[in-house]
Structures are given as C-alpha cells and as structure tokens.
C-alpha cells in the first residue's frame, strides 16, 4: 500500500499567498486543473486562494528539477500525461508545491520576477475540461436515491431491486459528451411515451433533470484479467470532482427497458474543472452506513473509506436570482469508491489513466437533501417555488444549475469550486 501523505495535509500550514478563510483552495488542498489566459495556451495549473500556479512556467524556472516530470507534463492540454507518473510521484509533486508555497519557505516568495511569471488570477483565466476521458462508468450507489426512485415507479415495500445491496450497480456511459463547468448544455430531444397515448411522440424533453454526483479519476490500473482490491483501490485513484449526470426523465422512462440508459443520458454530463487529489481528502474520511446483508469478501474493506463532503445544488434564474434546492453529503453513499473500483475490475476489466467513475445521485435522508428534481418535486407533484414567483418541477431553458462542494474541519476546508451549467433550448 502507498501510505497516506502527511506533509501537505498538515493543518498548521500557512501560505505566503493571501488566502481568505472561506476559500475552497487553501494550501492543504492544491487541486490540479487545465487553464489558459489571453497570453497563455492550455496548461496545468494548481489553485491556491484566488490564484493559479502555472506548473509549466514553474518547471521551466527549475523549481521542479528534483522530480521526474518533463516539460510536456505541464504544458499539456490535459492532466493525463502528468497523471501517468502515478500516485507516488503525484504525491511528491503536491508536496513540492506545498513546500514552495508555505510561509516558512523563501525559495519562490522572495523572487518578485518569478512570482509575476508563475501566478495568474483565476478571474483572468479560462478553465477547461481537465481530463482526456477514456471510459466513463456511472454507478447507482445512494440507498436513499434508489429507494425514492423505486418507491415512485414500483412501491415502497419493494423499492430496492434484489441485487442492489449485493453489488454496486452501474452502467457504462458516453465519455465524448462529458463537458466542463461553464459549458452550456442543449435540451435534448427524443422519443417519449405519454401515459394515455398508444404510440410514442418525438420532441424536446419536458422533464430535464440534474443529478447531484461526484466523480473520481483513475491512474493506470492493472492488466486485463487482473483485479483491484478494496485495500489497493486508493493507489489507483487520482482525485475527485463534482459531477452532474444530466437526465431526460421522459426519454429515460420509455427507453430504459431492456438495456438501461441511452439517449436520456448521453447528450451531456458536466464536471467541475478542479480535480481535488484523494490525498487532500484523506483527513475527511468517515464511517459509512452499515451494509446489511453482509457483502461478499471481495467487497469488504477494513478502514473508513467514505468521505465527509458537504454538497449543494442551486438553480439560478435568467434574472440572476438563485435558490438552493438541495443540501446533501457524499458520506451518505451506501457503496464507497473502493468498493466501486473493486467491483468494476473483479471480472478482469482493465482500468486506464483518465477513466471517470461517477457515484450515482447522492440523496440524503431528508427531503431537502434529495439529489435530483425527480425526487425534490416527487415526479412533479410538489413543485419548488422560485424567487420570481415561478415554479420548478424540472429544469427550464435559461436556468443555470450550480453545484458546490467542500470538506471542512475546524482548521480549513477543501473545496471543488463550482460546477456551473446553463440550459439552452434544443438546437
């Protein structure tokens, strides 16, 4: 096992960069992303306070000479080349960045010329899709969400299907339509079957929905035919992001039998632009729910593997007014990442650098913690009142859906920034 990083997670660390106590990006976070400015092409950056540290320039100036990376790892339009170095070397890179930014270190802080070269303002920068995503798998791992959906479409006494508490249920999605925060989505169209009609109709979805999820990004896994255990899984996980698994509920209802999600899901999925390393999230590990019945041995795990991350969803109206419609937490998941990765590979399926695995909708036990409009409005029977007097059963054209998330303790918080997606009319 690769042991947990302690150095960069030290809660007493302070940076010589000015950072607000409310910032998502203290020195204990240091998430990786891809950004550009008017004068700089796409490259690898690290968020610190309101700044972005340009790793390509930092490398050119010799500050990373002790590490095994090359210039192209950081002047790249995706993180994959850098991630290809694996867990141990990524940890060494994050530790080195922390060392350069800590208040007690003068290597960079006293060089005004270099400071101007290596830092950009987040407000002056454009963020981009951080990962060249090879394969994408979406799980269905929140018991409350599965119960809610089963209650709506079957009955509360038989809400969970017989396999649900035995395996982390999932489907393979479409990686080509995963987009970055800030990119709009277009209302999809497709077939829908109205309850009182004999034949389906065709047109734009009337029931466009968000799904509050988190995703995790993998390093290279094992060879085809081998599997990753729950105890090994942390070694193969680079980091996490916020994830919106957009869904067209009316299209989904008609198409999902017999093979599951297709056009109702693959029109767009949105991810946040900063990838928070699993190392940065280690201090926020927590106990998960009791799994009953007992899982099979390959899904068992020893230490706490759930993570306490507060999450929220807001709907911003075209007039700028905003309403929070969900407050949930990632710790509510029944199946954790280690179990998901172990199950994904138990049949010998190989995992590659840059694969994205999403959690499934994250719904908590209370009504205000439900992670989709399907649940919040309970199939449209309980509309949400908006600040302008309108109502929302699902998402309208012109609405902007905003996800926010952060893990926090008494010393600092580790945040993901925002995942922002505007809905535009059908093309």
C-alpha positions as CSV (number, residue, x, y, z in Angstrom):
1,X,0.0,0.0,0.0
2,X,1.0,3.6,-0.7
3,X,0.9,5.3,2.7
4,X,-1.2,8.5,3.2
5,X,0.6,11.8,2.6
6,X,1.0,13.7,5.8
7,X,3.3,16.6,4.8
8,X,1.0,18.6,2.5
9,X,-2.1,18.0,4.8
10,X,-0.6,19.5,7.9
11,X,-3.4,21.6,9.4
12,X,-1.0,24.2,10.7
13,X,0.5,25.1,7.3
14,X,0.1,28.7,6.3
15,X,1.0,30.1,2.9
16,X,2.7,33.4,2.0
17,X,-0.1,33.7,-0.6
18,X,-3.0,35.7,0.8
19,X,-5.9,33.3,1.2
20,X,-9.4,34.0,2.6
21,X,-10.6,31.7,5.4
22,X,-13.6,30.9,3.2
23,X,-11.5,29.9,0.2
24,X,-12.0,26.5,-1.3
25,X,-8.3,26.4,-2.1
26,X,-6.1,26.7,1.0
27,X,-2.5,25.3,0.9
28,X,-3.9,22.0,2.2
29,X,-5.9,21.5,-1.0
30,X,-3.8,22.3,-4.1
31,X,-6.1,20.8,-6.7
32,X,-5.0,20.3,-10.3
33,X,-6.7,21.7,-13.5
34,X,-6.2,22.9,-17.0
35,X,-6.4,26.6,-17.7
36,X,-5.5,29.3,-20.2
37,X,-5.2,33.1,-20.4
38,X,-5.1,35.6,-23.2
39,X,-1.4,35.2,-23.4
40,X,-1.0,31.5,-22.4
41,X,-2.2,28.3,-24.1
42,X,-3.8,25.5,-22.2
43,X,-1.6,24.2,-19.4
44,X,-1.6,22.5,-16.0
45,X,-2.3,24.8,-13.0
46,X,-2.8,24.5,-9.3
47,X,-5.4,26.5,-7.4
48,X,-4.2,28.5,-4.4
49,X,-6.5,31.1,-2.9
50,X,-7.7,33.3,-5.9
51,X,-4.5,32.5,-7.9
52,X,-3.4,29.7,-10.2
53,X,0.1,28.5,-10.1
54,X,1.4,27.8,-13.6
55,X,3.3,24.5,-13.4
56,X,4.7,24.8,-16.9
57,X,6.5,28.0,-16.1
58,X,7.4,26.7,-12.6
59,X,9.1,23.8,-14.3
60,X,10.9,26.0,-16.8
61,X,12.3,28.1,-14.0
62,X,13.8,25.0,-12.3
63,X,11.6,24.7,-9.2
64,X,10.6,21.1,-10.0
65,X,14.0,19.8,-11.0
66,X,14.1,17.3,-8.2
67,X,11.1,15.5,-9.6
68,X,10.8,13.1,-12.6
69,X,8.4,15.1,-14.7
70,X,9.1,16.6,-18.1
71,X,8.1,20.0,-19.5
72,X,5.3,18.4,-21.6
73,X,3.6,17.0,-18.5
74,X,2.7,20.6,-17.6
75,X,2.4,22.4,-21.0
76,X,-0.3,19.9,-21.9
77,X,-4.0,20.5,-22.6
78,X,-4.9,17.5,-20.3
79,X,-3.7,16.2,-17.0
80,X,-3.3,12.7,-18.3
81,X,0.4,12.9,-19.2
82,X,1.2,14.2,-15.6
83,X,-1.1,11.6,-14.1
84,X,0.8,8.9,-16.0
85,X,3.6,9.2,-13.4
86,X,1.3,7.5,-10.8
87,X,0.3,8.0,-7.2
88,X,3.8,8.3,-5.5
89,X,5.2,10.8,-8.0
90,X,2.0,12.9,-8.0
91,X,2.2,13.0,-4.2
92,X,5.8,14.2,-4.4
93,X,4.8,16.9,-6.8
94,X,2.0,18.1,-4.5
95,X,4.4,18.0,-1.6
96,X,6.9,20.1,-3.5
97,X,4.3,22.7,-4.4
98,X,3.2,22.9,-0.8
99,X,6.9,23.4,0.2
100,X,7.2,26.3,-2.2
101,X,4.0,28.0,-1.1
102,X,4.4,27.6,2.7
103,X,5.1,30.8,4.6
104,X,8.4,29.5,6.0
105,X,10.0,28.9,2.6
106,X,11.7,31.8,0.7
107,X,12.7,29.9,-2.5
108,X,9.9,31.5,-4.5
109,X,8.3,34.1,-2.2
110,X,11.3,36.4,-2.3
111,X,11.7,36.4,-6.1
112,X,9.3,39.1,-7.4
113,X,10.1,38.5,-11.0
114,X,9.3,34.8,-10.8
115,X,6.2,35.4,-8.8
116,X,4.8,37.5,-11.7
117,X,5.6,34.8,-14.2
118,X,4.2,31.8,-12.3
119,X,0.9,33.2,-11.0
120,X,-2.3,34.1,-12.8
121,X,-5.5,35.4,-11.3
122,X,-8.4,32.9,-11.5
123,X,-10.7,35.8,-12.5
124,X,-8.5,36.4,-15.6
125,X,-8.3,32.7,-16.6
126,X,-10.4,30.3,-18.6
127,X,-10.8,26.8,-17.2
128,X,-11.1,23.7,-19.5
129,X,-12.0,20.1,-19.3
130,X,-9.1,18.7,-17.2
131,X,-9.0,15.1,-18.3
132,X,-8.9,13.3,-21.6
133,X,-11.6,10.8,-20.5
134,X,-11.2,7.3,-21.9
135,X,-14.0,5.4,-20.4
136,X,-16.9,6.6,-18.2
137,X,-18.9,4.5,-15.7
138,X,-21.9,5.7,-13.7
139,X,-22.9,4.0,-10.5
140,X,-26.2,3.9,-8.7
141,X,-24.9,3.9,-5.1
142,X,-27.1,6.0,-2.9
143,X,-29.6,3.9,-1.0
144,X,-32.0,6.8,-0.4
145,X,-32.0,7.7,-4.1
146,X,-32.6,4.1,-5.1
147,X,-35.4,3.8,-2.5
148,X,-37.0,7.1,-3.7
149,X,-37.0,6.1,-7.3
150,X,-38.2,2.6,-6.5
151,X,-41.0,4.0,-4.4
152,X,-42.1,6.2,-7.2
153,X,-42.1,3.7,-10.0
154,X,-42.8,0.4,-8.1
155,X,-43.8,0.5,-4.4
156,X,-42.1,1.4,-1.1
157,X,-42.2,-2.2,0.1
158,X,-40.2,-3.4,-3.0
159,X,-38.3,-0.2,-3.7
160,X,-34.8,-1.8,-4.0
161,X,-34.2,-4.4,-6.6
162,X,-33.0,-7.8,-5.2
163,X,-29.3,-7.2,-6.3
164,X,-29.0,-3.6,-5.0
165,X,-27.4,-4.4,-1.6
166,X,-25.2,-7.1,-3.0
167,X,-23.4,-5.3,-5.9
168,X,-22.6,-1.6,-6.8
169,X,-24.9,-1.3,-9.7
170,X,-23.6,0.7,-12.7
171,X,-23.8,1.3,-16.4
172,X,-21.2,2.4,-19.0
173,X,-21.8,6.0,-20.2
174,X,-20.6,8.1,-23.1
175,X,-17.3,9.9,-22.5
176,X,-17.4,12.1,-25.6
177,X,-20.3,14.2,-24.3
178,X,-18.7,15.0,-20.9
179,X,-18.2,18.8,-20.7
180,X,-16.5,21.2,-18.3
181,X,-18.1,23.6,-15.9
182,X,-19.2,26.8,-17.8
183,X,-20.1,24.9,-21.0
184,X,-23.8,25.1,-21.7
185,X,-26.0,22.1,-22.4
186,X,-28.7,22.0,-25.0
187,X,-32.1,20.5,-24.2
188,X,-32.1,17.0,-25.8
189,X,-34.9,15.6,-27.9
190,X,-36.1,12.1,-28.4
191,X,-39.0,9.7,-28.1
192,X,-41.4,9.9,-25.2
193,X,-44.4,7.7,-24.4
194,X,-47.2,9.7,-22.8
195,X,-49.3,7.6,-20.4
196,X,-52.6,7.9,-22.4
197,X,-51.1,7.6,-25.9
198,X,-50.8,4.3,-27.8
199,X,-47.6,5.4,-29.7
200,X,-44.6,7.4,-28.7
201,X,-44.1,11.1,-29.7
202,X,-40.9,12.8,-30.6
203,X,-39.7,16.2,-29.4
204,X,-37.6,18.1,-26.8
205,X,-37.6,16.5,-23.3
206,X,-40.2,18.0,-21.0
207,X,-38.5,16.5,-17.9
208,X,-34.9,17.7,-17.9
209,X,-33.2,16.9,-14.6
210,X,-29.9,17.3,-12.9
211,X,-28.3,14.5,-10.8
212,X,-26.0,15.5,-7.9
213,X,-23.0,13.2,-8.1
214,X,-19.3,13.1,-7.5
215,X,-16.7,11.6,-9.9
216,X,-13.3,10.1,-9.3
217,X,-10.5,9.9,-11.8
218,X,-8.1,6.9,-12.0
219,X,-4.5,6.3,-12.6
220,X,-3.5,3.3,-14.8
221,X,-4.8,0.2,-13.2
222,X,-3.7,-3.4,-13.6
223,X,-3.5,-5.5,-16.8
224,X,-6.6,-7.1,-18.4
225,X,-7.6,-10.2,-16.4
226,X,-6.4,-8.8,-13.1
227,X,-8.5,-7.0,-10.5
228,X,-8.0,-4.2,-7.9
229,X,-8.9,-5.0,-4.3
230,X,-10.7,-2.6,-1.9
231,X,-7.4,-2.2,0.0
232,X,-5.5,-1.4,-3.2
233,X,-8.1,1.0,-4.6
234,X,-6.7,4.2,-3.1
235,X,-3.4,3.6,-5.0
236,X,-5.3,3.9,-8.3
237,X,-7.4,6.9,-7.6
238,X,-6.0,10.3,-8.6
239,X,-8.7,12.6,-7.3
240,X,-12.3,13.7,-7.3
241,X,-14.6,16.3,-9.0
242,X,-18.2,17.4,-8.8
243,X,-20.3,15.7,-11.5
244,X,-23.8,16.4,-13.0
245,X,-25.3,13.4,-14.7
246,X,-27.9,15.2,-16.7
247,X,-31.1,13.1,-17.4
248,X,-34.1,13.4,-19.6
249,X,-36.6,11.6,-17.5
250,X,-39.4,11.2,-20.1
251,X,-37.0,9.8,-22.7
252,X,-35.4,7.6,-20.0
253,X,-38.8,6.1,-18.9
254,X,-39.6,5.0,-22.5
255,X,-36.1,3.6,-23.5
256,X,-34.6,2.1,-20.4
257,X,-36.2,-1.4,-20.9
258,X,-34.5,-3.8,-21.6
259,X,-30.9,-2.4,-21.6
260,X,-31.0,0.7,-19.5
261,X,-29.9,4.4,-20.0
262,X,-29.1,5.6,-23.6
263,X,-30.3,8.8,-25.2
264,X,-31.7,10.1,-21.9
265,X,-28.1,10.3,-20.5
266,X,-25.5,10.6,-23.3
267,X,-26.4,14.1,-24.5
268,X,-24.3,15.8,-21.8
269,X,-22.7,15.3,-18.4
270,X,-20.9,18.1,-16.7
271,X,-17.8,18.0,-14.4
272,X,-16.0,20.6,-12.3
273,X,-12.7,21.8,-13.5
274,X,-10.5,21.4,-10.4
275,X,-9.5,17.8,-9.5
276,X,-9.0,17.5,-5.8
277,X,-6.5,14.8,-5.0
278,X,-7.5,11.9,-2.9
279,X,-4.6,12.8,-0.6
280,X,-6.1,16.2,0.1
281,X,-9.4,14.5,1.1
282,X,-7.8,11.9,3.5
283,X,-8.4,14.0,6.6
284,X,-12.1,13.9,5.9
285,X,-12.6,10.1,5.9
286,X,-15.6,8.9,7.9
287,X,-17.5,5.8,8.7
288,X,-20.1,4.6,6.1
289,X,-23.5,3.1,6.6
290,X,-23.9,-0.4,7.9
291,X,-24.0,-2.8,4.9
292,X,-26.7,-5.4,5.6
293,X,-26.7,-8.1,4.3
294,X,-23.0,-8.8,4.7
295,X,-21.2,-8.2,1.4
296,X,-19.1,-10.8,-0.4
297,X,-15.4,-10.9,0.7
298,X,-14.1,-9.0,-2.4
299,X,-16.2,-6.0,-1.4
300,X,-15.2,-5.9,2.3
301,X,-12.9,-3.1,3.5
302,X,-11.1,-2.5,6.7
303,X,-10.7,1.2,7.5
304,X,-13.1,4.1,7.0
305,X,-13.5,4.7,3.2
306,X,-16.4,7.2,3.0
307,X,-15.6,10.9,2.8
308,X,-17.5,13.8,4.5
309,X,-18.1,16.3,1.7
310,X,-20.9,18.8,2.0
311,X,-22.7,19.4,-1.3
312,X,-25.4,21.8,-2.5
313,X,-27.4,22.5,-5.7
314,X,-28.8,25.8,-6.7
315,X,-30.9,26.9,-9.6
316,X,-30.1,30.4,-10.9
317,X,-32.9,32.1,-12.9
318,X,-32.3,34.1,-16.0
319,X,-32.8,37.3,-13.9
320,X,-29.9,36.3,-11.7
321,X,-31.9,35.2,-8.7
322,X,-30.8,31.9,-7.2
323,X,-32.4,29.3,-5.0
324,X,-30.7,26.4,-3.2
325,X,-32.8,23.3,-3.8
326,X,-30.6,20.6,-2.2
327,X,-28.1,20.3,0.6
328,X,-26.6,16.8,0.8
329,X,-23.4,15.0,1.7
330,X,-21.2,12.5,-0.1
331,X,-20.9,10.4,3.1
332,X,-24.5,9.2,2.5
333,X,-23.3,6.8,-0.2
334,X,-24.0,3.1,0.5
335,X,-21.2,1.9,-1.7
336,X,-17.8,3.7,-1.5
337,X,-15.2,4.4,-4.2
338,X,-13.0,1.5,-3.1
339,X,-15.9,-1.0,-3.4
340,X,-17.0,0.5,-6.8
341,X,-13.5,0.2,-8.2
342,X,-13.0,-3.3,-6.8
343,X,-16.3,-4.4,-8.3
344,X,-15.6,-2.7,-11.6
345,X,-12.4,-4.7,-12.0
346,X,-13.3,-8.0,-10.3
347,X,-14.1,-9.7,-13.7
348,X,-10.7,-8.7,-15.0
349,X,-11.8,-5.4,-16.6
350,X,-8.7,-3.1,-17.0
351,X,-8.8,0.4,-15.7
352,X,-6.8,3.1,-17.5
353,X,-5.4,6.5,-16.7
354,X,-8.1,9.1,-17.1
355,X,-11.1,6.9,-16.6
356,X,-14.0,8.6,-14.9
357,X,-16.3,6.8,-12.5
358,X,-19.3,8.7,-11.1
359,X,-21.0,8.0,-7.8
360,X,-24.6,8.0,-8.9
361,X,-27.1,10.5,-7.5
362,X,-26.3,11.5,-3.9
363,X,-29.5,11.7,-1.8
364,X,-29.6,12.1,1.9
365,X,-32.3,11.0,4.3
366,X,-34.1,14.4,4.4
367,X,-36.3,15.9,1.7
368,X,-34.0,18.9,1.4
369,X,-31.1,16.5,0.7
370,X,-32.5,14.7,-2.3
371,X,-30.1,15.0,-5.2
372,X,-32.5,15.3,-8.3
373,X,-35.6,17.3,-9.2
374,X,-37.3,13.9,-9.8
375,X,-37.1,13.4,-6.0
376,X,-37.3,17.0,-4.9
377,X,-40.6,17.6,-6.8
378,X,-41.6,14.0,-6.4
379,X,-42.3,13.3,-10.1
380,X,-43.6,16.8,-10.5
381,X,-46.3,16.6,-7.8
382,X,-44.6,19.0,-5.4
383,X,-43.2,22.0,-7.4
384,X,-40.5,24.2,-6.0
385,X,-41.3,27.8,-5.6
386,X,-38.7,30.1,-7.1
387,X,-37.7,33.7,-6.0
388,X,-39.5,35.3,-9.0
389,X,-42.8,33.6,-8.2
390,X,-42.4,30.8,-10.8
391,X,-42.3,27.1,-10.0
392,X,-39.9,24.3,-11.0
393,X,-40.9,20.7,-11.4
394,X,-37.8,20.1,-13.6
395,X,-35.3,22.4,-15.2
396,X,-36.3,25.1,-17.7
397,X,-34.5,26.6,-20.6
398,X,-32.5,29.6,-19.3
399,X,-31.9,28.1,-15.9
400,X,-28.4,27.6,-14.7
401,X,-27.7,24.7,-12.3
402,X,-24.8,25.3,-9.9
403,X,-23.2,22.5,-7.8
404,X,-20.9,23.4,-4.9
405,X,-19.0,21.1,-2.6
406,X,-16.3,21.2,0.2
407,X,-15.0,19.1,3.0
408,X,-14.2,21.1,6.1
409,X,-12.9,20.9,9.7
410,X,-12.0,23.5,12.3
411,X,-8.8,24.4,10.6
412,X,-9.6,24.7,6.9
413,X,-11.9,23.5,4.1
414,X,-11.0,21.6,0.9
415,X,-13.4,22.7,-1.9
416,X,-14.0,21.9,-5.5
417,X,-15.0,25.4,-6.8
418,X,-18.3,25.5,-8.6
419,X,-19.9,23.3,-11.4
420,X,-22.0,25.7,-13.5
421,X,-24.2,24.6,-16.4
422,X,-26.7,26.8,-18.3
423,X,-29.5,25.1,-20.1
424,X,-30.2,26.3,-23.7
425,X,-33.1,25.5,-26.0
426,X,-33.0,22.5,-28.3
427,X,-30.8,23.0,-31.4
